[in-house]
Amino acid sequence: MDEDKELIERIEQLAHEEHALFDKESRGEASTKERARLKEIEGELESCYDLLRARRARRSGRRGSRRRR
């Protein structure tokens, strides 16, 4: 949905950054700061996905209540 567009774009940005850092980490090239950033991204992604699920559940609930009327 349009109202989720910004959130989905943020998720995509974070996932791209996470992927790049994972690549560096897998080659043993990630700094301590970059490893810390990976942890931050993990938390941010979790929060974004939680918000996205909550928004979708709310919309789904509203549609379901309209059908019951």
MOPAC internal coordinates of N, CA, C and O (Angstrom, degrees):
PM7 1SCF
backbone

  N    0.0000 0     0.00 0     0.00 0    0    0    0
  C    1.4532 1     0.00 0     0.00 0    1    0    0
  C    1.5198 1   109.77 1     0.00 0    2    1    0
  O    1.2310 1   121.20 1   -22.40 1    3    2    1
  N    1.3143 1   115.31 1   157.60 1    3    2    1
  C    1.4642 1   120.83 1  -178.81 1    5    3    2
  C    1.5224 1   112.15 1   -60.41 1    6    5    3
  O    1.2310 1   120.22 1   142.41 1    7    6    5
  N    1.3297 1   117.18 1   -37.59 1    7    6    5
  C    1.4618 1   119.39 1  -177.63 1    9    7    6
  C    1.5341 1   112.15 1   -69.18 1   10    9    7
  O    1.2310 1   120.21 1   163.47 1   11   10    9
  N    1.2977 1   117.20 1   -16.53 1   11   10    9
  C    1.4622 1   121.24 1   177.75 1   13   11   10
  C    1.5229 1   112.68 1   -95.76 1   14   13   11
  O    1.2310 1   120.03 1   175.47 1   15   14   13
  N    1.3130 1   117.55 1    -4.53 1   15   14   13
  C    1.4590 1   121.29 1  -173.07 1   17   15   14
  C    1.5319 1   112.45 1   -56.72 1   18   17   15
  O    1.2310 1   119.91 1   131.56 1   19   18   17
  N    1.3210 1   117.78 1   -48.44 1   19   18   17
  C    1.4622 1   120.73 1  -179.64 1   21   19   18
  C    1.5268 1   111.33 1   -62.12 1   22   21   19
  O    1.2310 1   120.95 1   138.28 1   23   22   21
  N    1.3108 1   115.78 1   -41.72 1   23   22   21
  C    1.4572 1   120.43 1  -179.54 1   25   23   22
  C    1.5328 1   110.75 1   -65.37 1   26   25   23
  O    1.2310 1   120.38 1   137.16 1   27   26   25
  N    1.3020 1   116.87 1   -42.84 1   27   26   25
  C    1.4669 1   121.17 1   178.82 1   29   27   26
  C    1.5269 1   110.10 1   -65.28 1   30   29   27
  O    1.2310 1   120.46 1   140.73 1   31   30   29
  N    1.3217 1   116.72 1   -39.27 1   31   30   29
  C    1.4675 1   119.87 1   176.97 1   33   31   30
  C    1.5340 1   110.35 1   -63.12 1   34   33   31
  O    1.2310 1   120.20 1   139.96 1   35   34   33
  N    1.3284 1   117.22 1   -40.04 1   35   34   33
  C    1.4678 1   120.92 1   178.10 1   37   35   34
  C    1.5280 1   110.42 1   -63.93 1   38   37   35
  O    1.2310 1   120.46 1   138.00 1   39   38   37
  N    1.3193 1   116.73 1   -42.00 1   39   38   37
  C    1.4633 1   120.91 1   177.79 1   41   39   38
  C    1.5303 1   109.92 1   -60.18 1   42   41   39
  O    1.2310 1   120.70 1   135.94 1   43   42   41
  N    1.3168 1   116.27 1   -44.06 1   43   42   41
  C    1.4669 1   120.57 1   179.34 1   45   43   42
  C    1.5237 1   111.65 1   -62.75 1   46   45   43
  O    1.2310 1   120.43 1   138.44 1   47   46   45
  N    1.3416 1   116.78 1   -41.56 1   47   46   45
  C    1.4720 1   120.47 1   178.31 1   49   47   46
  C    1.5307 1   110.62 1   -62.16 1   50   49   47
  O    1.2310 1   121.00 1   133.38 1   51   50   49
  N    1.3151 1   115.70 1   -46.62 1   51   50   49
  C    1.4621 1   120.25 1  -179.55 1   53   51   50
  C    1.5237 1   111.15 1   -63.70 1   54   53   51
  O    1.2310 1   120.66 1   138.28 1   55   54   53
  N    1.3216 1   116.34 1   -41.72 1   55   54   53
  C    1.4609 1   120.20 1  -179.75 1   57   55   54
  C    1.5248 1   110.90 1   -64.10 1   58   57   55
  O    1.2310 1   120.46 1   141.38 1   59   58   57
  N    1.3301 1   116.73 1   -38.62 1   59   58   57
  C    1.4614 1   120.87 1   178.22 1   61   59   58
  C    1.5347 1   110.08 1   -64.64 1   62   61   59
  O    1.2310 1   120.87 1   133.92 1   63   62   61
  N    1.3225 1   115.94 1   -46.08 1   63   62   61
  C    1.4656 1   120.28 1   178.17 1   65   63   62
  C    1.5290 1   110.86 1   -61.77 1   66   65   63
  O    1.2310 1   121.00 1   137.23 1   67   66   65
  N    1.3303 1   115.69 1   -42.77 1   67   66   65
  C    1.4656 1   120.87 1   179.29 1   69   67   66
  C    1.5308 1   110.58 1   -60.54 1   70   69   67
  O    1.2310 1   120.69 1   136.04 1   71   70   69
  N    1.3121 1   116.29 1   -43.96 1   71   70   69
  C    1.4654 1   120.96 1  -179.45 1   73   71   70
  C    1.5310 1   110.99 1   -60.96 1   74   73   71
  O    1.2310 1   120.84 1   135.17 1   75   74   73
  N    1.3280 1   116.01 1   -44.83 1   75   74   73
  C    1.4711 1   120.29 1   179.76 1   77   75   74
  C    1.5234 1   110.78 1   -62.31 1   78   77   75
  O    1.2310 1   120.53 1   138.72 1   79   78   77
  N    1.3304 1   116.59 1   -41.28 1   79   78   77
  C    1.4596 1   119.84 1   179.85 1   81   79   78
  C    1.5265 1   111.40 1   -70.56 1   82   81   79
  O    1.2310 1   119.94 1   143.25 1   83   82   81
  N    1.3262 1   117.72 1   -36.75 1   83   82   81
  C    1.4684 1   120.95 1   175.85 1   85   83   82
  C    1.5291 1   110.08 1   -61.15 1   86   85   83
  O    1.2310 1   120.72 1   139.05 1   87   86   85
  N    1.3232 1   116.23 1   -40.95 1   87   86   85
  C    1.4693 1   119.85 1   178.33 1   89   87   86
  C    1.5271 1   110.60 1   -60.01 1   90   89   87
  O    1.2310 1   120.80 1   133.59 1   91   90   89
  N    1.3416 1   116.08 1   -46.41 1   91   90   89
  C    1.4682 1   119.76 1   178.30 1   93   91   90
  C    1.5246 1   110.87 1   -61.83 1   94   93   91
  O    1.2310 1   121.25 1   137.18 1   95   94   93
  N    1.3150 1   115.22 1   -42.82 1   95   94   93
  C    1.4743 1   120.71 1  -179.43 1   97   95   94
  C    1.5198 1   110.73 1   -62.30 1   98   97   95
  O    1.2310 1   120.16 1   138.16 1   99   98   97
  N    1.3174 1   117.30 1   -41.84 1   99   98   97
  C    1.4703 1   120.85 1  -177.98 1  101   99   98
  C    1.5308 1   111.91 1   -66.53 1  102  101   99
  O    1.2310 1   120.81 1   155.15 1  103  102  101
  N    1.3356 1   116.06 1   -24.85 1  103  102  101
  C    1.4622 1   120.29 1   176.93 1  105  103  102
  C    1.5289 1   111.89 1   -91.28 1  106  105  103
  O    1.2310 1   120.74 1  -179.87 1  107  106  105
  N    1.3392 1   116.18 1     0.13 1  107  106  105
  C    1.4584 1   120.70 1  -179.14 1  109  107  106
  C    1.5155 1   113.52 1    74.17 1  110  109  107
  O    1.2310 1   120.37 1  -156.24 1  111  110  109
  N    1.3202 1   116.89 1    23.76 1  111  110  109
  C    1.4612 1   121.76 1  -175.38 1  113  111  110
  C    1.5295 1   113.61 1  -107.41 1  114  113  111
  O    1.2310 1   119.77 1   178.82 1  115  114  113
  N    1.3183 1   118.04 1    -1.18 1  115  114  113
  C    1.4667 1   120.55 1  -176.70 1  117  115  114
  C    1.5269 1   110.47 1   -78.92 1  118  117  115
  O    1.2310 1   121.51 1   -43.12 1  119  118  117
  N    1.3095 1   114.72 1   136.88 1  119  118  117
  C    1.4608 1   120.47 1   177.34 1  121  119  118
  C    1.5333 1   109.19 1   -79.92 1  122  121  119
  O    1.2310 1   121.32 1    -9.34 1  123  122  121
  N    1.3083 1   115.08 1   170.66 1  123  122  121
  C    1.4674 1   120.62 1   176.20 1  125  123  122
  C    1.5228 1   109.58 1   -59.80 1  126  125  123
  O    1.2310 1   120.67 1   138.89 1  127  126  125
  N    1.3181 1   116.32 1   -41.11 1  127  126  125
  C    1.4734 1   121.28 1   179.28 1  129  127  126
  C    1.5338 1   110.49 1   -62.88 1  130  129  127
  O    1.2310 1   120.22 1   138.98 1  131  130  129
  N    1.3171 1   117.18 1   -41.02 1  131  130  129
  C    1.4691 1   120.69 1  -179.95 1  133  131  130
  C    1.5303 1   111.16 1   -69.06 1  134  133  131
  O    1.2310 1   120.09 1   143.84 1  135  134  133
  N    1.3152 1   117.43 1   -36.16 1  135  134  133
  C    1.4708 1   119.75 1   176.31 1  137  135  134
  C    1.5327 1   110.61 1   -66.37 1  138  137  135
  O    1.2310 1   121.12 1   142.41 1  139  138  137
  N    1.3186 1   115.47 1   -37.59 1  139  138  137
  C    1.4675 1   119.44 1   176.43 1  141  139  138
  C    1.5301 1   109.94 1   -65.15 1  142  141  139
  O    1.2310 1   120.62 1   140.71 1  143  142  141
  N    1.3243 1   116.41 1   -39.29 1  143  142  141
  C    1.4667 1   120.52 1   178.46 1  145  143  142
  C    1.5266 1   110.74 1   -62.69 1  146  145  143
  O    1.2310 1   120.21 1   142.92 1  147  146  145
  N    1.3316 1   117.20 1   -37.08 1  147  146  145
  C    1.4685 1   120.13 1   176.42 1  149  147  146
  C    1.5275 1   110.58 1   -57.25 1  150  149  147
  O    1.2310 1   120.41 1   137.13 1  151  150  149
  N    1.3207 1   116.82 1   -42.87 1  151  150  149
  C    1.4720 1   120.64 1   178.54 1  153  151  150
  C    1.5256 1   110.46 1   -64.01 1  154  153  151
  O    1.2310 1   120.52 1   138.51 1  155  154  153
  N    1.3389 1   116.61 1   -41.49 1  155  154  153
  C    1.4668 1   120.24 1   178.12 1  157  155  154
  C    1.5298 1   110.87 1   -61.41 1  158  157  155
  O    1.2310 1   121.06 1   135.38 1  159  158  157
  N    1.3116 1   115.57 1   -44.62 1  159  158  157
  C    1.4678 1   120.48 1  -179.54 1  161  159  158
  C    1.5199 1   109.98 1   -61.32 1  162  161  159
  O    1.2310 1   120.45 1   137.62 1  163  162  161
  N    1.3206 1   116.74 1   -42.38 1  163  162  161
  C    1.4558 1   120.55 1   178.86 1  165  163  162
  C    1.5318 1   110.71 1   -55.78 1  166  165  163
  O    1.2310 1   120.40 1   134.24 1  167  166  165
  N    1.3163 1   116.84 1   -45.76 1  167  166  165
  C    1.4680 1   120.82 1   178.60 1  169  167  166
  C    1.5154 1   112.47 1   -66.32 1  170  169  167
  O    1.2310 1   120.67 1   138.58 1  171  170  169
  N    1.3278 1   116.33 1   -41.42 1  171  170  169
  C    1.4639 1   120.22 1   179.44 1  173  171  170
  C    1.5296 1   110.95 1   -64.41 1  174  173  171
  O    1.2310 1   120.69 1   137.14 1  175  174  173
  N    1.3323 1   116.28 1   -42.86 1  175  174  173
  C    1.4689 1   119.71 1   178.86 1  177  175  174
  C    1.5235 1   110.65 1   -63.02 1  178  177  175
  O    1.2310 1   120.46 1   137.97 1  179  178  177
  N    1.3117 1   116.73 1   -42.03 1  179  178  177
  C    1.4604 1   120.22 1   179.02 1  181  179  178
  C    1.5287 1   110.48 1   -60.02 1  182  181  179
  O    1.2310 1   120.64 1   135.36 1  183  182  181
  N    1.3243 1   116.37 1   -44.64 1  183  182  181
  C    1.4658 1   120.49 1   178.74 1  185  183  182
  C    1.5239 1   111.68 1   -63.58 1  186  185  183
  O    1.2310 1   120.56 1   137.20 1  187  186  185
  N    1.3246 1   116.54 1   -42.80 1  187  186  185
  C    1.4693 1   120.32 1   179.42 1  189  187  186
  C    1.5231 1   111.34 1   -63.01 1  190  189  187
  O    1.2310 1   120.74 1   134.86 1  191  190  189
  N    1.3199 1   116.20 1   -45.14 1  191  190  189
  C    1.4666 1   119.37 1   179.49 1  193  191  190
  C    1.5289 1   111.18 1   -64.95 1  194  193  191
  O    1.2310 1   120.19 1   141.66 1  195  194  193
  N    1.3319 1   117.25 1   -38.34 1  195  194  193
  C    1.4674 1   120.36 1   177.07 1  197  195  194
  C    1.5215 1   110.49 1   -61.11 1  198  197  195
  O    1.2310 1   120.68 1   135.23 1  199  198  197
  N    1.3308 1   116.30 1   -44.77 1  199  198  197
  C    1.4622 1   120.79 1   179.29 1  201  199  198
  C    1.5230 1   111.12 1   -63.70 1  202  201  199
  O    1.2310 1   120.29 1   136.91 1  203  202  201
  N    1.3158 1   117.04 1   -43.09 1  203  202  201
  C    1.4599 1   121.15 1   179.43 1  205  203  202
  C    1.5324 1   110.71 1   -62.21 1  206  205  203
  O    1.2310 1   120.52 1   134.41 1  207  206  205
  N    1.3313 1   116.62 1   -45.59 1  207  206  205
  C    1.4783 1   120.03 1   177.98 1  209  207  206
  C    1.5244 1   111.42 1   -61.46 1  210  209  207
  O    1.2310 1   120.54 1   138.74 1  211  210  209
  N    1.3366 1   116.57 1   -41.26 1  211  210  209
  C    1.4695 1   120.27 1  -179.77 1  213  211  210
  C    1.5269 1   110.90 1   -64.22 1  214  213  211
  O    1.2310 1   120.65 1   136.69 1  215  214  213
  N    1.3274 1   116.36 1   -43.31 1  215  214  213
  C    1.4673 1   119.53 1   178.56 1  217  215  214
  C    1.5246 1   110.88 1   -61.52 1  218  217  215
  O    1.2310 1   120.83 1   135.62 1  219  218  217
  N    1.3127 1   116.03 1   -44.38 1  219  218  217
  C    1.4700 1   119.84 1  -178.54 1  221  219  218
  C    1.5216 1   111.08 1   -67.33 1  222  221  219
  O    1.2310 1   120.17 1   142.42 1  223  222  221
  N    1.3107 1   117.28 1   -37.58 1  223  222  221
  C    1.4626 1   120.69 1   178.05 1  225  223  222
  C    1.5263 1   110.67 1   -65.38 1  226  225  223
  O    1.2310 1   120.64 1   138.88 1  227  226  225
  N    1.3314 1   116.39 1   -41.12 1  227  226  225
  C    1.4681 1   119.95 1   177.79 1  229  227  226
  C    1.5184 1   110.92 1   -61.37 1  230  229  227
  O    1.2310 1   121.01 1   134.43 1  231  230  229
  N    1.3298 1   115.68 1   -45.57 1  231  230  229
  C    1.4748 1   118.99 1   179.33 1  233  231  230
  C    1.5192 1   110.62 1   -63.83 1  234  233  231
  O    1.2310 1   120.55 1   138.76 1  235  234  233
  N    1.3039 1   116.56 1   -41.24 1  235  234  233
  C    1.4532 1   120.89 1   179.87 1  237  235  234
  C    1.5271 1   110.49 1   -63.71 1  238  237  235
  O    1.2310 1   120.77 1   140.73 1  239  238  237
  N    1.3120 1   116.14 1   -39.27 1  239  238  237
  C    1.4630 1   120.92 1   177.85 1  241  239  238
  C    1.5038 1   112.47 1   -65.64 1  242  241  239
  O    1.2310 1   120.72 1   141.11 1  243  242  241
  N    1.3303 1   116.23 1   -38.89 1  243  242  241
  C    1.4706 1   119.66 1   178.15 1  245  243  242
  C    1.5156 1   110.88 1   -65.99 1  246  245  243
  O    1.2310 1   120.87 1   139.01 1  247  246  245
  N    1.3348 1   115.95 1   -40.99 1  247  246  245
  C    1.4758 1   118.82 1   179.20 1  249  247  246
  C    1.5215 1   110.30 1   -65.56 1  250  249  247
  O    1.2310 1   120.68 1   140.55 1  251  250  249
  N    1.3165 1   116.31 1   -39.45 1  251  250  249
  C    1.4648 1   119.99 1  -179.90 1  253  251  250
  C    1.5205 1   111.98 1   -65.27 1  254  253  251
  O    1.2310 1   120.28 1   142.31 1  255  254  253
  N    1.3433 1   117.06 1   -37.69 1  255  254  253
  C    1.4716 1   119.98 1   179.97 1  257  255  254
  C    1.5212 1   110.92 1   -69.99 1  258  257  255
  O    1.2310 1   120.06 1   148.96 1  259  258  257
  N    1.3210 1   117.49 1   -31.04 1  259  258  257
  C    1.4742 1   119.97 1   176.77 1  261  259  258
  C    1.5236 1   110.89 1   -68.95 1  262  261  259
  O    1.2310 1   120.69 1   143.36 1  263  262  261
  N    1.3154 1   116.28 1   -36.64 1  263  262  261
  C    1.4731 1   119.99 1  -179.68 1  265  263  262
  C    1.5260 1   111.27 1   -67.51 1  266  265  263
  O    1.2310 1   120.25 1   148.14 1  267  266  265
  N    1.3135 1   117.13 1   -31.86 1  267  266  265
  C    1.4706 1   120.73 1  -176.80 1  269  267  266
  C    1.5157 1   112.63 1   -74.68 1  270  269  267
  O    1.2310 1   120.20 1   164.45 1  271  270  269
  N    1.3081 1   117.22 1   -15.55 1  271  270  269
  C    1.4747 1   119.55 1  -176.39 1  273  271  270
  C    1.4771 1   112.67 1   -75.11 1  274  273  271
  O    1.2310 1   120.10 1   180.00 1  275  274  273

